[in-house]
Amino acid sequence: MSRFHRIFANPLLRRIIRNSGYLFSARGASAAMSMLQSILAARLLGPSTFGVLGALTQFTSVLNRFASFRIDELVVRYVGHYEERGDQPRAAATFKLAASLEISGSVLAFGLIWLLAPLGAKFFIHDPQMVQWFRIYGLIVLFNLIYESATGILQIFDHFRVIAVTMAAQSAFTLTLIVLAVVFRQGLMAVVLAYMAGKALGSVVITAAALRAAGQAWGAGWWRTPLRLLKSERRSMLTFAFSTNLSSTISLVAKDSEVLWVSAFLGTTEAGYYKTALALTNLLQIPVSPLPKVTFPELSREIARKNWANVRYVLKQGSRLAAAYSLPVMLTLVLFGQPILRLTYGADYLPAYPALVILLIGYTFTNIFYWNRVALLALARPVFPTLVNLSGMLIKVSLIFVLVPVYGYLAFAALLSGYYVYTVGIAAGRVLLDLRARLRDAQTL
């Protein structure tokens, strides 16, 4: 008990745990509902069509993220910095710049989806007749015009509860629509429309809440703040934005388009198994996945204040808390994964179990060092994780062509786990070395 008392005695860690608690509660409820959505959709559609659903939704997600700049991270990094200094005009101008960049990216993403839909239908689901549904589902990016910027603003002003409630409401709405699709024995298109409706609801609510928060903080005319206020910082901001965009693009190829890779190489049935294995790994990520989002603004503040000992303490205790959850859950899924699959998705999905076991290795390692990337961003090192991820991507993609013909879709699971261990391990080590050097420099002053 004394260890937990020491952990919660730190006010920074208490804020992180409180804010992650909001997101954890919502993410826990959302994950349960998302899992139920996945199970219902999988049973309704069957492995092959379930794989089609995964390829269709991931195609849009990949192109949307390709054109985005991870704007929420730029907002947290720079708006948080200016708010800490009490420079509200520059904070407002930064949000305006971020929103403008994101709108441009969203429009570009929709254009890419429209143009590349024929290729998506042909190569990923092997059915050219599905091209119009790629374009229809792609409309969701237009609802997300400033979604990332809005999320960043809500984080800065500590409105994590709004994010949490919206997340839960979105999942509940989507689940209701999928249940109706099952009751009325609808097919793939009904499930696609249900996903679209839920995402549109979440985007509209988050955007409205962020605009309201910005008006309360900076006044109703904040959007008229001139961008020339950022002239001296514009270069560093754009460097940050493009480096995080490049990092996101690398991640898309290396780890966030797995279902597309499997579907293209092996077909939609194997993609359905792989999508199922990935869905079960969500049980491992439920309480840990909010932590980077809530840790980033706190680390940015502490680093701005040069509280290096506090930063290192938070990272150390955060890893301990993440490990305390992740290791037992990983063991449970390894031991009982097959009966869980049989009871939920059905016996048809049992081939997903070996991939699940392999994936758990990489996801557990990532959970324990969940802070690796956001700590580097807070330390103003956005390029380092990009370079690490690039090297990991090149290794992973080159091995796909060697291993997949021999080991099938299990090779994708092994390569993804290996990618996580390689990239996260190097990034976390760099953070710890950097903090050690800064602590040593502070002690010599």
ABEGO torsion letter per residue (X at the ends): XAAAAAAAABAAAAAAAAAAAAAAAAAAAAAAAAAAAAAAAAAAAEAAAAAAAAAAAAAAAAAAAAABAGAAAAAAAAAAAAAAAGBAAAAAAAAAAAAAAAAAAAAAAAAAAAAAAAAAAAAAAGBAAAAAAAAAAAAAAAAAAAAAAAAAAAAAAGAAAAAAAAAAAAAAAAAAAAAAAAAAGBBAAAAAAAAAAAAAAAAAAAAAAAAAAAAAAAEAAAAABBAAAAAAAAAAAAAAAAAAAAAAAAAAAAAAAAAAAAAAAAEAAAAAAAAAAAAAAAAAAAAAAAAAAAAAAAAAAAAAAGBAAAAAAAAAAAAAAAAAAAAAAAAAAAAAAAAAAAAAAEAAAAAAAAAAAAAAAAAAAAAAAAAAAAAAAAAGBAAAAAAAAAAAAAAAAAAAAAAAAAAEAAAAAAAAAAAAAAAAAAAAAAAAAAAAAAAAAAAAX
